[in-house]
């Protein structure tokens, strides 16, 4: 049977018998402006007829315009579109042929279609669509969000999805979606990859799948609305129902497959209900809608008014957002009531003049069930897959059509039905034949784009403007940029103009030049607005461009070294600096941390957040260090930076060094006779009689090997006490090895700095220093306590 579509850039031109090749070429040139290619020339054999040419039209010339021009030329018998002819399809499936599948039948008006005995005006009119050549496509996917379904059923196996991104049985999540070996889908109820479990029954989902996509024309069983389609199992219902959390997972599973793998999932079938409103489920439906997936839902079997008593999930709307998910911009939910074979609303069916969209066959519906069998079921659950099947069938006929346009076509093609008047939003029932004869609405949409600005020159932000479906007419639309937070001239180059879609074209681009710079700043936005469409309407009139900043500021902190003082506190002021001027607020957290100093006794711990306002480059952190009079080593602490916002951290740690400024009032001395060695000298403590030359301070770094140094007295230049430490003792004790004293002359005392020697001998080496008063042992070994 002849379909309504034709090639948008071709024409069939019939010339009269006396028209030769040159005259035909002249005619084409007059019509087209330039001589286009003749695809095919055929001589008509009937007497008195000339040549029939298949002519390719140049861009910008529509079929309708070319037809008019050719027909006004002498020598042209007629011109017409080159129609696409499709074979008709009549089901030979046994239950369809024997009169058992009223839901698929048509009114046979004005012409009978299908087999004898397959007439019912309240059927979905699917058989008429098949007769017009529409039987679906395996390139169109549908999600069965339900119980599992018997994907190996003889009538379902050919249309069951087999995941091409998984290697079956290898125990590895090959496609990276979090589900191992999800070959036919996933069972969220049992959390495994077996979407059909005989022990669970899984008859409900199997019945739904058969109505959507049981194989047609195979001579047995039943037939679905789509003879060809691809069904994905997303099981979340078990024998006793299922959890909302798993329904959310099932919907997100389908959305992920479409977004990450590009599967053309056009709808999910949701023949289930119960429970109250759920933000989580609403969010999942919104996410799916934004991925262009329709949510076809059963109105419910309570026989109640959903306008007054909400039924979920059919009462959800994607034109309304939640606190955590924005609205989708179009309605993706289709709520379905049930009718009987006589056109009455099913007694069990819920309804709603504003919340239920249409009716469909739902009473006594024959379809597939486990195992390899068939059964009659009734419910809005059975009506819903008739509508889901219609969605898939229409999507197969118009591959580039958007979800919102499919929904509009389904609802606009319904047949008014008395039992549904005032009970559904359309007041009508599903009519698949009318749907497939309805030329799709041509919508124009523009996408959103992000581009990294770069440091110089320009980069193009390329917006794609798309038609929802190819048009047979020329479509035009205007465009113009507009500022958001970005400014035309400095951040991007303003652009405007008109896009022209020739018949058959569905995509155009708009390039906006974005200026690069080296200024650290927030991401900026601008817009491309569409206006004044011709032969189409705007479905998304604004594209958002995001200029992604790639210039970052860095934070660093300096080191501070100060004397501790003898009392009170000393302010150690650390400087935290930005590498450049901020054009947006910057913040960073800071906190002190112990080194060798302790926050309990040497300084006061502090923490907080530094906030740099726009234009600020420096902030300060002040740490109060406690003064004392204790003789001690220099001590350290840190100020550490973390959790920077709108900047990176180049130096995350400032070092604070607390310098000891306390000295002893006593002097340790050793008395030596002439040429006397260390071991024989006496050890005594005297009042300090002179200052010590601090330039000879020992570099005492701890219990390390081979330390050496000297202290110097106020006496003659040769008054030097040399000493050395080593760790040669096999028992790993420190060994004191005083050197021979290069001192000549009479006995005398050598004053040494108490802090250095006392720490060295008492604190580090213990209290058993040789010759220390009260010690009787004069050995070489010194054991650290």
ZIVEN-V514210 format. One line per field, one symbol per residue. psi: psi as a letter, one per 30 degrees, with the letter a starting at -180 (. if undefined). burial: # if it has 9 or more other ideal C-beta (glycine too) atoms within 8 Angstrom, else .. A space follows every 50 residues. Layout:
psi=???
burial=???
This chain:
psi=kklfllkfglkkkjllfgkaeeeeeeeeeeefeljlkjekkkkkfkkflb kkkjkkklkfjleeeeeeeeffkkfjelkllikkkkklkkkgkefefggf ifffllfhkfkklalkghkjfglfgefeeefggjgakffkkkkjjaalli fgkfffefgkkjjfgkjkgfgkieggggjkhiegakjfefhagjfjjeff dgeeeeeeeeeehkklggglblklekekakkkkikfkafgalkeeeeeee eeeeeeeeeefgkijflkkiillllakkeeeeeeeeeeefghkljkkkfl gfgljfeejkkkgfflkgfkaaffkllfflkfkjkklkllfgflkkffkl lkfffkelllkfkhkkakllkhallklklfffeefeeeeeeeeeeefifg kleeeeeeeeefglkkkeffkfflefgllkjeeeeffjkkkjlklkllkk kkelflalkkjjkkkkkflklflkklkllklkkcflkkeeelkkklakkk jlkfkfkllkkkkkkllgkkllklllljkklhkkgllkfjfkkkkjjjkg kkllklkllkklkflflblkjjjkkkkkfakkglkklkllklkkcflkff fflkkllakkjjlkfkfklkkkkjkkllgkjllklllljkklhkkgllje jgkkkkjjkkgkllglkklkkklkgkleffllkljlkkfllkjffgkkij gaillhklallklfalfgikjkllklhfkfghlkkkiklkkhklalklkj klkeeeeeeeeeeefaghkkgkkfkfkhlekjkk.
burial=..#..#.#########..#...###.###.##...#.#.....#....## ########..###..##.###.#.##..#.###..#.##########... ######......##...###.###############...########### #.#.###.###.#..#......#.#.#.#.##.#######..#.###..# ##################..##################...#.#.##### ########.#...##########....############.#.######## #..#.#....######.#...#.....#.############.#.##.### ###.#########.######...##.####################.#.# ###########.##..#.##..##############.#.########.#. #.##...###############.########.##.#.#..###.#...## ###.##.#.#######...#...########.#.##.############. #.#####..#.#.##...##.#.#####...#.#########.##.#.#. .###.#...#.#...##.#.#######.......########.#.##.#. #.########.#.#.#######.#.###..#.#..#.#...##..###.# ......#.#####.....#########.#...######..#.#....#.# ############.###.#####..#......#.#.
